[in-house]
Amino acid sequence: MKRSDRRKRRRFLARALGLAGVGALAGCEKLSQTTWFPAVLGKADVLSEGAAKLVRRKALAQEFSPEERSPTFRSNGTADPGTDDYQALVADGFAGYRLVVDGLVESPRQWTLAELRAMPSRSQITRHDCVEGWSAIAQWQGARLSAVLAAVRPKPEARYVVFHCADPMESDGTDLYYESIDFDDAYHEQTILAYELNGQPLPVKNGAPLRLRVERQLGYKHAKYVMRLELVSSFAGIGGGNGGYWEDQGYQWYAGI
C-alpha cells in the first residue's frame, strides 16, 4: 500500500474511532465534511482521556509467556525512514546515534545507545494492537523512561514528553513523525525505550535503534526511530498542536486500550 493510500485509510479510521467514542459510526465520511464533526471528535477525545483517568492508569497491561509470542512482528507505519542521516546511522551500526533529551528539564543531556543499554531496564512480553486491525505478541527490552526522566530532572511546569522521530511522512523527506504522552504514562512501569525485539537488536523495520513502548495504548502511540525527547507544558507550536502526527490528522490523543 502506498504511503498516501495508507494515510487516507488511517484518516478514515480516525474518524470512525472518534465517532465510536460518542456512540455513532454511520455515515462518517459525510460527517467529516460538516462543520460540527471536528468538534465532536474533539469532545470524544476529551471523553476518552477523562474515562481513562477514571480507571487505574497505573494498572499493568497484560503480559504473556514466551510460548505465546507471535511468529513474526510486522512493521507498523514506516518500515525505513530512508533519509541520508538515518542511512548513515544504519551504516555504522548506530554507533553515532545520540538520544537528545531537553526542553523543560534541569539537566538536558544526550545518551549513546550503549549508555541507554546500561540504564535500568525492563523486559516484557506484551500485545501490540494496531488501529488498522492487527495485533501481535512480542518481547521487548529497553531502558525505563522513568530512569531517563530522573536523570534530566523535569521542571515543575513540564507535563508531557514529546517524541521526535527520524521518519518523514512526506515523500520529500519533510513532516517528521512525532508523538507524545503525559507523565502518568511516562512514569508507568511498562513504559520503556525499547532497543531489543525478541532478544535481538531492534530491526530497522520495527524502529531501530530505539522506539517507545507504552503498552496501555494503541500502536500509533508507540513512536519509532526516536531521536529526541522534549519535555513541554503544552503542544502549542509543535506540529499541528494536537500532540502527535496522527492526532493532527484527527486521531484521538489518548488511545487507551
C-alpha positions in Angstrom: 0.0 0.0 0.0 1.4 3.4 -1.0 2.1 5.9 1.9 -0.6 8.3 0.5 -3.2 5.5 0.5 -2.2 4.4 4.0 -2.7 8.0 5.2 -6.1 8.2 3.6 -7.1 4.9 5.2 -5.8 5.9 8.6 -7.7 9.2 8.4 -10.9 7.3 7.7 -10.2 5.0 10.7 -9.5 8.0 12.8 -12.9 9.5 12.0 -14.5 6.1 12.8 -12.7 5.9 16.1 -13.8 9.4 17.1 -17.4 8.6 16.3 -17.2 5.3 18.3 -16.2 7.4 21.3 -19.6 9.1 21.2 -21.6 6.0 20.1 -22.2 6.7 16.3 -20.5 5.1 13.4 -22.9 5.6 10.4 -22.1 8.0 7.6 -18.7 9.0 9.0 -17.3 10.1 5.6 -20.2 12.6 5.0 -20.0 13.8 8.6 -16.3 14.5 8.2 -17.3 17.3 5.7 -19.6 19.1 8.2 -18.6 22.0 10.4 -19.7 20.3 13.6 -18.0 16.9 13.1 -14.5 18.1 14.1 -15.9 19.5 17.3 -17.5 16.1 18.0 -14.1 14.4 17.5 -12.6 16.9 20.0 -15.2 16.1 22.6 -14.7 12.4 22.0 -11.0 12.9 22.7 -11.8 14.7 26.0 -14.2 11.9 26.9 -11.7 9.2 26.1 -9.0 10.9 28.2 -11.4 11.5 31.0 -12.6 7.9 31.1 -9.0 6.8 31.2 -8.4 8.9 34.3 -11.4 7.2 36.0 -9.8 3.8 35.7 -6.5 2.9 37.2 -3.9 4.3 34.7 -1.1 2.7 36.7 -2.6 -0.8 36.2 -0.3 -3.1 34.1 -1.1 -4.2 30.6 -1.4 -8.0 30.2 1.9 -9.9 29.8 2.4 -13.2 28.1 4.7 -16.2 28.2 7.5 -16.8 25.7 5.5 -19.6 24.1 2.7 -17.1 23.3 4.8 -14.8 21.1 3.7 -14.3 17.5 5.8 -16.0 14.8 6.6 -12.6 13.3 6.1 -8.9 14.3 5.2 -6.9 11.2 6.2 -3.3 10.7 3.6 -0.7 11.7 3.8 2.6 9.9 7.2 3.4 8.3 9.5 0.5 7.5 12.6 2.6 6.8 13.0 6.4 7.2 15.2 6.4 4.1 16.9 9.7 4.8 20.6 10.3 4.3 21.1 11.0 8.0 19.3 7.8 9.1 21.1 5.7 6.5 24.4 7.0 7.8 23.4 5.8 11.3 22.5 2.4 10.0 25.8 2.1 8.1 27.9 2.4 11.3 25.6 0.2 13.4 24.2 3.2 15.2 27.5 3.9 16.8 26.9 7.6 16.1 23.4 7.6 17.5 22.5 10.1 20.3 19.2 10.3 22.1 18.8 14.0 22.9 16.6 14.8 26.0 15.8 18.5 26.5 13.0 21.0 26.9 11.7 21.8 30.4 14.4 19.9 32.3 17.1 21.0 34.7 19.9 18.9 33.1 19.5 18.3 29.4 21.8 15.6 28.0 22.4 13.0 25.4 22.8 9.3 25.5 24.6 6.8 23.2 22.8 3.5 22.5 25.4 1.8 24.7 24.7 4.2 27.6 21.0 3.5 27.2 21.6 -0.2 27.4 23.5 0.4 30.7 20.5 2.1 32.3 17.8 0.5 34.5 15.8 -1.7 32.0 12.8 -3.8 31.8 11.8 -6.9 29.7 8.2 -7.6 28.9 6.1 -9.7 26.6 3.0 -7.8 25.5 0.5 -7.5 22.7 0.7 -4.7 20.2 -2.7 -3.6 18.9 -2.8 -1.6 15.7 -5.6 0.8 14.8 -5.6 -1.0 11.3 -7.0 -4.1 12.9 -4.0 -6.4 13.5 -2.2 -7.4 16.7 1.0 -9.3 17.6 2.7 -10.5 20.8 6.4 -9.9 21.2 9.1 -9.5 23.8 10.6 -6.0 24.3 13.7 -5.0 26.2 14.5 -1.3 26.9 15.5 1.5 29.2 12.9 2.6 31.6 11.6 6.0 30.6 11.3 6.9 34.3 15.0 6.4 34.7 15.8 8.7 31.8 13.5 11.4 33.2 15.1 11.0 36.6 18.5 11.8 35.1 17.3 15.0 33.5 15.1 16.2 36.3 11.9 17.6 34.8 11.0 21.2 35.8 7.7 21.6 37.7 5.8 23.1 34.7 6.6 20.0 32.5 3.5 18.0 31.7 4.2 16.0 28.6 7.0 14.1 26.8 7.2 14.7 23.1 9.0 12.0 21.0 10.6 13.5 17.9 11.4 10.8 15.3 13.5 10.2 12.2 10.8 9.0 9.8 9.4 11.6 7.4 5.8 11.4 6.5 6.1 13.1 3.1 8.0 11.8 0.1 10.2 14.9 0.0 11.6 14.0 3.5 9.6 16.5 5.5 7.0 16.4 8.2 8.8 14.2 10.6 6.7 11.9 12.8 6.1 12.9 16.4 4.1 11.6 19.3 3.5 12.5 23.0 2.4 11.1 26.3 1.7 12.6 29.7 3.6 11.9 32.9 1.1 9.3 34.0 2.2 7.1 31.1 5.8 8.3 31.1 6.4 7.0 34.6 4.3 3.9 34.1 6.1 0.6 35.0 5.8 -0.8 31.5 6.8 2.4 29.5 10.2 1.8 28.0 12.5 2.9 25.3 13.0 -0.4 23.5 16.2 -1.4 21.8 15.5 -5.1 21.5 12.7 -7.2 20.0 12.5 -10.9 20.9 16.0 -10.9 22.2 17.7 -9.3 19.2 18.6 -5.7 18.4 15.6 -3.8 17.2 15.3 -4.2 13.4 15.1 -1.2 11.1 11.5 -2.0 10.1 10.5 -2.0 13.7 12.0 1.3 14.7 15.8 0.9 15.2 17.6 1.9 17.2 15.0 3.0 19.7 11.2 3.0 19.9 8.7 3.8 22.6 6.6 1.1 24.2 3.6 2.5 26.0 1.7 -0.7 26.5 -1.7 0.6 27.5 -2.2 2.5 24.3 -2.8 1.7 20.6 0.1 1.2 18.2 0.3 4.6 16.7 1.4 6.0 20.1 4.5 3.7 20.1 6.8 6.1 18.3 9.6 4.5 16.2 13.1 5.8 15.3 13.1 8.1 18.4 15.8 10.7 18.1 14.8 13.3 20.7 12.6 13.6 23.8 11.3 17.1 24.5 9.6 17.9 27.8 6.9 20.6 27.4 4.0 22.2 29.2 1.7 22.2 26.1 1.6 21.1 22.5 1.2 24.7 21.1 3.8 25.3 18.3 4.6 21.6 17.9 3.3 20.1 14.6 -0.4 20.9 14.3 -0.7 21.4 18.1 -2.6 18.2 18.8 0.2 16.2 20.4 1.1 13.8 17.5 1.3 13.3 13.8 -1.9 11.2 13.5 -3.6 13.3 16.1 -3.1 16.3 13.7 -5.0 14.1 11.1 -7.9 13.5 13.5 -6.9 10.6 15.8 -7.6 10.8 19.5 -4.6 11.9 21.6 -5.3 9.3 24.3 -5.5 5.9 22.7 -6.0 3.7 25.7 -6.9 0.0 25.4 
